[in-house]
Amino acid sequence: MWIAADILSNITSVRYEQGTPLQLAYFPHPCSDEVTIQYSVTELPQVRLELLSVLGTHLMTLVEEQQYPGDYVIPVDVRHLPSGQYFLRLYMNGELIGKPLQVIR
């Protein structure tokens, strides 16, 4: 997974396995028109959710704000993206989780 050097200084841990405090889910997978992203906030953190290309190029910021505790559902239109592999990155409380996302046409 590619991580920009300027971000590394703010990250205190990286978690990829299920069952960790930082969770990121989405459906359908693969997707073609729209993907629904779900995550939970347990504190009052600054949240940033990004979509990146397979090469790590930032394509869009989906969320960048302080959010109240609760469950969040974010629908994302992916019709403008060509078929291929992408990555979702969620930053919260100094932690990072990344997941692959496949778009098909």
C-alpha positions in Angstrom: 0.0 0.0 0.0 1.3 3.4 -0.9 1.3 6.1 1.8 2.5 9.7 1.2 5.5 10.7 3.3 3.9 13.9 4.5 1.1 11.8 6.1 3.3 9.3 7.9 4.4 11.7 10.6 0.7 12.0 11.8 -0.1 8.3 11.9 0.4 6.5 15.2 -0.7 3.1 14.0 -1.9 1.2 10.9 -4.5 -1.6 11.2 -5.5 -3.9 8.4 -7.1 -6.9 10.1 -10.7 -7.3 11.0 -11.8 -6.8 14.6 -9.7 -3.6 15.2 -11.3 -0.5 16.5 -11.2 1.2 13.1 -13.6 -0.4 10.7 -14.4 0.3 7.1 -16.9 -1.6 5.1 -18.5 -1.1 1.6 -20.9 -2.8 -0.8 -21.4 -3.9 -3.4 -18.0 -5.3 -4.3 -17.2 -5.1 -7.1 -19.2 -2.0 -7.9 -20.2 -0.4 -11.2 -22.4 2.7 -10.6 -22.4 3.4 -6.8 -20.7 2.1 -3.8 -22.0 2.5 -0.2 -19.2 3.0 2.4 -19.9 2.4 6.1 -17.8 3.2 9.2 -18.3 4.0 12.8 -17.0 6.9 15.0 -16.6 6.2 18.7 -15.1 9.6 19.8 -15.1 13.1 18.3 -12.3 12.7 15.8 -11.2 14.4 12.7 -12.2 12.0 9.9 -10.8 11.8 6.4 -12.0 9.3 3.8 -10.2 9.2 0.5 -10.3 7.4 -2.8 -7.0 6.7 -4.5 -5.9 5.1 -7.8 -4.0 1.8 -7.7 -0.8 3.8 -8.0 -1.7 5.9 -4.9 -2.8 9.0 -6.7 -5.4 11.0 -4.8 -8.6 11.0 -6.8 -11.1 12.5 -4.3 -11.7 13.3 -0.7 -15.1 11.8 0.3 -15.1 13.1 3.9 -12.9 15.6 5.7 -14.4 16.9 9.0 -14.8 16.3 12.7 -17.7 13.9 13.2 -19.8 13.0 16.2 -19.9 9.4 17.5 -22.2 7.1 15.5 -22.5 5.1 12.4 -22.0 6.7 9.0 -23.1 5.6 5.5 -21.6 7.4 2.5 -23.0 6.7 -1.0 -20.4 7.4 -3.7 -21.1 7.7 -7.4 -18.3 5.8 -9.3 -19.8 6.0 -12.8 -17.1 8.5 -13.9 -14.3 6.0 -13.0 -13.0 3.5 -15.5 -12.9 -0.2 -14.7 -10.0 -1.0 -12.4 -8.6 -1.3 -8.9 -8.8 1.6 -6.5 -8.2 2.1 -2.8 -10.3 3.6 0.0 -8.3 5.1 2.9 -9.9 6.1 6.2 -7.9 8.2 8.7 -9.3 8.7 12.3 -7.6 9.4 15.6 -4.1 8.9 14.2 -5.0 5.5 12.7 -5.3 4.5 9.1 -7.2 1.6 7.4 -7.0 0.9 3.7 -9.2 -1.4 1.6 -9.2 -2.2 -2.1 -12.2 -1.3 -4.2 -12.9 -2.8 -7.7 -14.9 -0.9 -10.3 -16.2 -2.9 -13.2 -18.0 -1.8 -16.4 
